[in-house]
Amino acid sequence: MSAKSTGVDIKLMGGLFLIVGAVDLVIIVMFPSYALKLFGTIVTGPLSFPAKLHSPAVHLLIGYGFLWLRPWAWGLSLAYAGFGLASEALNQLAFGFHPVRSGFMVTTALFIIYLYSRRRLFTDQPGMPTTGPSVSEGSH
């Protein structure tokens, strides 16, 4: 079987999302005073710790969904990628250009394009056949 039909590429990405989520959680626990930059603001104070936990939680959910090719994982990953792009664009406007974060934005945009091209892996229904008469031709 090819990666195209089984989604091995997406499942591997799922494994990577699980690893990133776990590492992110460890970093947040080890450095609880880290001030998160989100949508052009710096989140500090007692609510900053739970606010930072959104990242590992979503990464772990996406990882699980990608491993099992769950339809909701496709939408969640696209929404979270859009969230990340919007937040980082505002951060760059508020705090200035940063080359590493700009690289994050470029790779996230490429991820969105790739994921969109693999969207049929996440459907509950098998793909429709591409041969045969079209619906508009009708039956005679």
Sequence and secondary structure as in RCSB ss.txt:
>XXXX:A:sequence
MSAKSTGVDIKLMGGLFLIVGAVDLVIIVMFPSYALKLFGTIVTGPLSFPAKLHSPAVHLLIGYGFLWLRPWAWG
LSLAYAGFGLASEALNQLAFGFHPVRSGFMVTTALFIIYLYSRRRLFTDQPGMPTTGPSVSEGSH
>XXXX:A:secstr
  HHHH HHHHHHHHHHHHHHHHHHHHHHH TT  EEETTEEE STTHHHHHTHHHHHHHHHHHHHHTT HHHHH
HHHHHHHHHHHHHHHHHHHH   HHHHHHHHHHHHHHHHHHHTGGGG SS    S S  GGG   
